[in-house]
C-alpha cells in the first residue's frame, strides 16, 4: 500500500509475458537464444510466454531484461488500485 496525493492506493506489479514475447520477436531472437543469453532453459522461456509460469523470480526477470537490453520495468505490468 502506498499513500498518494489522493489517499491510499495499492500498487500491483506483475510480470507481463506479452511484453517478453514482443521484445524477443522484435530482436529476432528464438526462445532458445534468449534462454541461453538469460542463463535459463528454453522450456522455461516457452512456459513464461505461454503463461504457464506467471511469477518468475526477480533474478530471472533481471537476466531476461539484460538479455533483451531493456529495464526490468519494461517486462512488468503495473496496476494501481485506489482504496
ZAMI-237992 format. One record per atom (N, C-alpha, C): residue number from 1; x, y, z; residue in three letters; atom name. Coordinates in nm, 2 decimals. Each point is the difference from the previous one (the first is absolute). Layout:
REM ZAMI-237992
NUM	X	Y	Z	ALA	CA $
...
***
This chain:
REM ZAMI-237992
1	0.08	-0.12	0.00	UNK	N $
1	-0.08	0.12	0.00	UNK	CA $
1	0.09	0.12	0.00	UNK	C $
2	-0.04	0.10	-0.08	UNK	N $
2	0.07	0.13	0.00	UNK	CA $
2	-0.09	0.11	0.03	UNK	C $
3	0.05	0.11	0.05	UNK	N $
3	-0.08	0.12	0.03	UNK	CA $
3	0.03	0.10	-0.11	UNK	C $
4	-0.10	0.04	-0.08	UNK	N $
4	0.02	0.10	-0.10	UNK	CA $
4	-0.08	0.12	0.03	UNK	C $
5	0.00	0.10	-0.09	UNK	N $
5	-0.07	0.13	0.01	UNK	CA $
5	-0.15	-0.02	0.03	UNK	C $
6	-0.05	-0.10	-0.07	UNK	N $
6	-0.15	-0.03	0.01	UNK	CA $
6	-0.04	-0.09	0.11	UNK	C $
7	0.10	-0.05	0.08	UNK	N $
7	-0.03	-0.09	0.10	UNK	CA $
7	0.08	-0.13	-0.01	UNK	C $
8	-0.05	-0.11	0.05	UNK	N $
8	0.08	-0.12	0.00	UNK	CA $
8	-0.04	-0.08	-0.13	UNK	C $
9	0.10	-0.06	-0.06	UNK	N $
9	-0.02	-0.09	-0.11	UNK	CA $
9	0.10	-0.12	0.00	UNK	C $
10	-0.04	-0.10	-0.06	UNK	N $
10	0.08	-0.12	-0.01	UNK	CA $
10	0.06	-0.01	-0.14	UNK	C $
11	0.12	-0.04	0.00	UNK	N $
11	0.08	-0.01	-0.12	UNK	CA $
11	0.03	-0.15	-0.03	UNK	C $
12	-0.06	-0.06	-0.10	UNK	N $
12	0.03	-0.14	-0.04	UNK	CA $
12	0.09	0.00	-0.12	UNK	C $
13	0.11	-0.07	0.02	UNK	N $
13	0.10	-0.01	-0.11	UNK	CA $
13	0.01	-0.15	-0.04	UNK	C $
14	-0.03	-0.02	-0.13	UNK	N $
14	-0.01	-0.14	-0.05	UNK	CA $
14	0.09	-0.02	-0.12	UNK	C $
15	0.06	-0.12	-0.01	UNK	N $
15	0.08	-0.03	-0.12	UNK	CA $
15	-0.10	0.00	-0.12	UNK	C $
16	0.05	0.05	-0.11	UNK	N $
16	-0.09	0.01	-0.12	UNK	CA $
16	0.07	-0.08	-0.11	UNK	C $
17	-0.05	-0.12	-0.03	UNK	N $
17	0.05	-0.10	-0.10	UNK	CA $
17	-0.01	0.06	-0.14	UNK	C $
18	-0.11	0.08	-0.02	UNK	N $
18	-0.02	0.06	-0.13	UNK	CA $
18	0.12	0.09	-0.04	UNK	C $
19	0.05	0.08	0.10	UNK	N $
19	0.11	0.09	-0.02	UNK	CA $
19	0.13	-0.08	-0.03	UNK	C $
20	0.02	-0.11	0.07	UNK	N $
20	0.11	-0.09	-0.02	UNK	CA $
20	0.00	-0.05	-0.14	UNK	C $
21	-0.11	-0.06	-0.04	UNK	N $
21	0.00	-0.06	-0.14	UNK	CA $
21	0.01	0.11	-0.11	UNK	C $
22	-0.06	0.11	0.02	UNK	N $
22	0.00	0.11	-0.10	UNK	CA $
22	0.15	0.05	-0.02	UNK	C $
23	0.07	0.02	0.11	UNK	N $
23	0.13	0.05	0.00	UNK	CA $
23	0.10	-0.10	-0.06	UNK	C $
24	-0.02	-0.13	0.03	UNK	N $
24	0.08	-0.11	-0.05	UNK	CA $
24	-0.02	0.00	-0.15	UNK	C $
25	-0.12	0.01	-0.05	UNK	N $
25	-0.03	-0.01	-0.14	UNK	CA $
25	0.06	0.12	-0.07	UNK	C $
26	-0.01	0.12	0.06	UNK	N $
26	0.05	0.12	-0.06	UNK	CA $
26	0.15	-0.01	-0.02	UNK	C $
27	0.07	-0.07	0.09	UNK	N $
27	0.14	-0.01	-0.02	UNK	CA $
27	0.04	-0.13	-0.08	UNK	C $
28	-0.10	-0.06	-0.06	UNK	N $
28	0.02	-0.12	-0.08	UNK	CA $
28	0.08	-0.11	0.08	UNK	C $
29	-0.04	-0.02	0.13	UNK	N $
29	0.07	-0.10	0.08	UNK	CA $
29	-0.10	-0.12	0.01	UNK	C $
30	0.06	-0.12	-0.01	UNK	N $
30	-0.08	-0.12	0.03	UNK	CA $
30	-0.01	-0.02	0.15	UNK	C $
31	-0.10	-0.08	0.04	UNK	N $
31	-0.01	-0.03	0.14	UNK	CA $
31	0.13	-0.06	0.06	UNK	C $
32	0.06	-0.08	-0.09	UNK	N $
32	0.13	-0.07	0.04	UNK	CA $
32	0.11	0.10	0.02	UNK	C $
33	0.01	0.10	-0.09	UNK	N $
33	0.11	0.10	0.01	UNK	CA $
33	-0.03	0.08	0.12	UNK	C $
34	-0.12	0.05	0.03	UNK	N $
34	-0.03	0.08	0.11	UNK	CA $
34	0.03	-0.08	0.13	UNK	C $
35	-0.03	-0.13	0.00	UNK	N $
35	0.02	-0.08	0.12	UNK	CA $
35	0.15	-0.01	0.03	UNK	C $
36	0.08	-0.02	-0.11	UNK	N $
36	0.15	-0.01	0.02	UNK	CA $
36	0.05	0.14	0.05	UNK	C $
37	-0.04	0.11	-0.05	UNK	N $
37	0.05	0.13	0.04	UNK	CA $
37	-0.04	0.03	0.14	UNK	C $
38	-0.12	-0.05	0.05	UNK	N $
38	-0.05	0.03	0.13	UNK	CA $
38	0.04	-0.11	0.10	UNK	C $
39	0.07	-0.10	-0.04	UNK	N $
39	0.05	-0.11	0.08	UNK	CA $
39	-0.12	-0.07	0.07	UNK	C $
40	-0.10	-0.04	-0.09	UNK	N $
40	-0.11	-0.08	0.04	UNK	CA $
40	-0.03	-0.10	-0.11	UNK	C $
41	-0.10	-0.08	0.02	UNK	N $
41	-0.03	-0.10	-0.10	UNK	CA $
41	-0.10	0.05	-0.10	UNK	C $
42	0.01	-0.06	-0.12	UNK	N $
42	-0.10	0.04	-0.11	UNK	CA $
42	-0.14	-0.04	0.05	UNK	C $
43	-0.01	-0.11	0.07	UNK	N $
43	-0.13	-0.04	0.05	UNK	CA $
43	-0.06	0.10	0.09	UNK	C $
44	0.08	0.06	0.09	UNK	N $
44	-0.05	0.10	0.09	UNK	CA $
44	-0.05	0.13	-0.08	UNK	C $
45	0.08	0.04	-0.09	UNK	N $
45	-0.04	0.12	-0.08	UNK	CA $
45	-0.13	-0.03	-0.07	UNK	C $
46	-0.01	-0.12	-0.06	UNK	N $
46	-0.12	-0.04	-0.07	UNK	CA $
46	-0.12	0.00	0.10	UNK	C $
47	0.02	-0.05	0.12	UNK	N $
47	-0.11	-0.01	0.09	UNK	CA $
47	-0.04	0.14	0.05	UNK	C $
48	0.09	0.09	0.01	UNK	N $
48	-0.03	0.14	0.03	UNK	CA $
48	-0.08	0.07	-0.10	UNK	C $
49	0.04	-0.02	-0.13	UNK	N $
49	-0.08	0.06	-0.11	UNK	CA $
49	-0.13	-0.06	-0.02	UNK	C $
50	-0.02	-0.13	0.04	UNK	N $
50	-0.13	-0.07	-0.01	UNK	CA $
50	-0.08	0.03	0.12	UNK	C $
51	0.05	0.07	0.10	UNK	N $
51	-0.07	0.04	0.12	UNK	CA $
51	-0.02	-0.12	0.09	UNK	C $
52	0.08	-0.10	-0.02	UNK	N $
52	-0.01	-0.12	0.09	UNK	CA $
52	0.07	0.03	0.13	UNK	C $
53	0.10	0.08	-0.01	UNK	N $
53	0.08	0.06	0.12	UNK	CA $
53	-0.03	0.15	0.00	UNK	C $
54	-0.04	0.05	0.11	UNK	N $
54	-0.04	0.14	0.01	UNK	CA $
54	0.07	0.09	0.10	UNK	C $
55	0.08	-0.06	0.08	UNK	N $
55	0.07	0.07	0.10	UNK	CA $
55	0.15	-0.03	0.01	UNK	C $
56	0.07	0.04	-0.10	UNK	N $
56	0.15	-0.03	0.00	UNK	CA $
56	0.07	0.08	0.11	UNK	C $
57	0.11	-0.05	0.05	UNK	N $
57	0.07	0.08	0.10	UNK	CA $
57	0.06	0.13	-0.05	UNK	C $
58	0.03	0.09	0.09	UNK	N $
58	0.06	0.13	-0.03	UNK	CA $
58	0.13	-0.02	-0.08	UNK	C $
59	0.08	-0.10	0.05	UNK	N $
59	0.12	-0.03	-0.07	UNK	CA $
59	-0.02	-0.04	-0.14	UNK	C $
60	-0.09	-0.08	-0.03	UNK	N $
60	-0.03	-0.05	-0.14	UNK	CA $
60	-0.05	0.12	-0.08	UNK	C $
61	-0.09	0.08	0.05	UNK	N $
61	-0.05	0.12	-0.07	UNK	CA $
61	0.12	0.09	-0.03	UNK	C $
62	0.09	0.02	0.09	UNK	N $
62	0.12	0.08	-0.02	UNK	CA $
62	0.08	-0.06	-0.12	UNK	C $
63	0.03	-0.13	0.00	UNK	N $
63	0.08	-0.07	-0.10	UNK	CA $
63	-0.07	0.01	-0.14	UNK	C $
64	-0.13	-0.02	0.00	UNK	N $
64	-0.08	0.02	-0.12	UNK	CA $
64	0.01	0.14	-0.06	UNK	C $
65	-0.02	0.10	0.09	UNK	N $
65	0.01	0.14	-0.04	UNK	CA $
65	0.14	0.03	-0.06	UNK	C $
66	0.10	-0.05	0.07	UNK	N $
66	0.14	0.03	-0.05	UNK	CA $
66	0.02	-0.07	-0.14	UNK	C $
67	-0.05	-0.12	-0.02	UNK	N $
67	0.01	-0.07	-0.12	UNK	CA $
67	-0.07	0.07	-0.12	UNK	C $
68	-0.11	0.07	0.04	UNK	N $
68	-0.08	0.07	-0.10	UNK	CA $
68	0.04	0.15	-0.01	UNK	C $
69	0.09	0.04	0.08	UNK	N $
69	0.05	0.14	0.01	UNK	CA $
69	-0.10	0.10	0.03	UNK	C $
70	-0.08	-0.03	0.10	UNK	N $
70	-0.11	0.08	0.05	UNK	CA $
70	0.01	0.01	0.15	UNK	C $
71	-0.08	0.08	0.07	UNK	N $
71	-0.01	0.00	0.14	UNK	CA $
71	-0.09	-0.11	0.05	UNK	C $
72	0.01	-0.03	0.13	UNK	N $
72	-0.09	-0.10	0.06	UNK	CA $
72	-0.15	0.05	-0.01	UNK	C $
73	-0.01	0.13	0.02	UNK	N $
73	-0.13	0.06	0.00	UNK	CA $
73	-0.07	-0.01	-0.14	UNK	C $
74	0.08	-0.01	-0.10	UNK	N $
74	-0.06	-0.02	-0.13	UNK	CA $
74	-0.07	-0.14	-0.02	UNK	C $
75	0.03	-0.09	0.09	UNK	N $
75	-0.06	-0.13	0.00	UNK	CA $
75	-0.12	-0.02	0.10	UNK	C $
76	-0.03	0.11	0.06	UNK	N $
76	-0.10	0.00	0.10	UNK	CA $
76	-0.13	0.08	-0.03	UNK	C $
77	-0.11	-0.04	0.05	UNK	N $
77	-0.13	0.07	-0.01	UNK	CA $
77	-0.03	0.05	0.14	UNK	C $
78	-0.02	0.13	0.00	UNK	N $
78	-0.03	0.07	0.13	UNK	CA $
78	-0.15	0.04	0.00	UNK	C $
79	-0.06	-0.05	0.11	UNK	N $
79	-0.14	0.04	0.02	UNK	CA $
79	-0.02	0.07	0.13	UNK	C $
80	-0.06	0.12	-0.01	UNK	N $
80	-0.03	0.07	0.12	UNK	CA $
80	-0.15	-0.01	0.04	UNK	C $
81	-0.02	-0.03	0.12	UNK	N $
81	-0.14	-0.01	0.05	UNK	CA $
81	-0.02	0.10	0.11	UNK	C $
82	-0.10	0.09	-0.02	UNK	N $
82	-0.03	0.10	0.11	UNK	CA $
82	-0.08	-0.07	0.11	UNK	C $
83	0.03	0.04	0.12	UNK	N $
83	-0.07	-0.06	0.12	UNK	CA $
83	-0.11	0.10	0.05	UNK	C $
***
